[in-house]
């Protein structure tokens, strides 16, 4: 990714292939914000929120009654365990800036660049905690800035979560991603992975994430050639945003026995 702090930066997608998927962004910034807060987004290379993104300032106590409140339920418990101190800060913050948007697939990621610039600006003017529910992560403001405001640009991997879980079959694991909705691409699900191959398949999943973020797209039934895998890996496109495992469609791949 291009450096967030460079005002003239472009975020192109050199492998872009059009699709009917949509890019989806959702962030919650907890803190204390004036009603007429001025956000220094241009400092971070953003002219402000792009068309298609809305931001709403809400009282935390009011938002907490909403069914999708990120600090409640299973997600809330996960965030509490991950970062107890930042979770406590978020719970006691008076306000929440809710940022959300949906975009037709396009050949650049200016919408993501500009939205992240606004989030960065909010951490300068009262934002203390950022929740990114698409990657099941809660950041204190300093941690968020360290994660994304990197000289030379935060790698694509920082925008997506890669998970590994054991399967019922002994010695086999499931590797999957979350967060590819930001790029209008399906998440990746690779099942039946031998434990000895976890590192290799994790790196492969990261490569798929990079290609998808830069615009490449899987086709249903596509065969991906992989060194040492006879016949390659077959991709099946499945699911939608109602699938709680991904909140997204996904590219399902089974590692050969």
FENMOGI-V344352 format. One line per field, one symbol per residue. ss: DSSP state (H for helix, E for strand, - for the rest). phi: phi as a letter, one per 20 degrees, with the letter a starting at -180 (. if undefined). burial: + if it has 9 or more other ideal C-beta (glycine too) atoms within 8 Angstrom, else -. A space follows every 50 residues. Layout:
ss->???
phi->???
burial->???
This chain:
ss->-----------E---------EEEEEEEEEE---------HHHH------ --EEEEEEEHHHH---------HHHHHHHHHH-HHHHHHHHH--EEEEEE EEEE---E-HHHHHHHHHHHHH----EEEEEEHHH-EEEEHHHHHHHH-- -----HHHH-EEEEEE-----EEEEEEE-HHHH---EEEEEEEEHHHHHH HHHHHHHHHHHHH---------EE--------EEEEEE-----------E EEEE---
phi->.fgfeegefddfcfdgcfbefcfcdbccderccffdgedfffgdmcfpff goddccecfgffffeffegfedmffgffffffbgffffgffeffcceedb accfgbebdgffgfffffggfffecpfdbdddffdlccdfgffffffded gnoffggfecdddccfeffgnccddbdcoffgdmcffdcddmefgfdgff fffffffffgfffeofbfdfnfddfcgndfnmdedcebmbfefffclafb eecdfff
burial->++++----+-+-+--+----+++++++++++-+---+-++++++++-+++ --+-+-++-+--++----+++---++-+++-++--++-++--+-++++++ +-+-++--+++++++++++++++++++++++++++++++++-+++-++++ --++-+++++++----+----+++++++++++++++++++++++--++-- ++-+++-+++++++++++----++----+--++++++-+---+--+-+++ +++++--
